[in-house]
Amino acid sequence: MKTNFIGIRIGYVMTGSFCTFERSFAQAEKLRSMGAELVPVMSEHAASLDTRFGTSTHNIARLAEICGREVITDISAAEPIGPKDMTDIMVVAPCTSNTAAKLAAGMTDGAATMAVKSHLRSGKPVVLAIASNDSLLGSAKNIGELFNRKKYYFVPMLQDDIERKPASLVAEFELLPEAVDAALRGVQLRPIIYHSVR
């Protein structure tokens, strides 16, 4: 894996799997410490809802502080990402099942999906860090569709609670930098889905 990402511009999109925000923030900080420039984006829900995992104000401020720039939170501000060649690779971390479904269907209805669509116009890679309780149920077909799309790559994921949430998959966020490095080389990390040995 690369020891740094100096000169690499990473679109960093967060959608509404709020329970994984701390893990995502930690990886954004790691990418920055490795020299990457981050272009932060939050979906409208991620940017506007207060939850037991933090207030919207706090979450936006935290991401802006990590990235050193204002967070994009609406579709009009996300649209120039592709035309202005603002990113080399796009990360969606966390990527909810709702967002994955929209990407699979080609829907562009908010900041997150517009950021990805705009970025993809130049054929550049997108890395998804899935976090969804129904990944192996209703969302499975959408994730499967994205597995087969060119330029989509995944952070390896695991079943986080096979007894209480048997259909849930959550990305191993700690592998995000490695997944970014691999995607920049056109490689998908394997295995994509695995069982924890912890």
Buried (B, 14 or more C-beta within 10 A) or exposed (E): EBEEBEEBBBBBBBBBBBEBBEBBBEBBBBBBEBEBBBBBBBBBBBBBBEEEBBEBEEBBEBBBEBBEEEBBBBBEBBBEBBEEEBBBBBBBBBBBBBBBBBBBEEEBEBBBBBBBBBBBEEEBBBBBBBBBBEBBEEBBEBBEBBBEEEBBBBBBBBBBEEEEBEBBBBBBBEBBBBBBBBBBEEEBBEEBBEEEEE
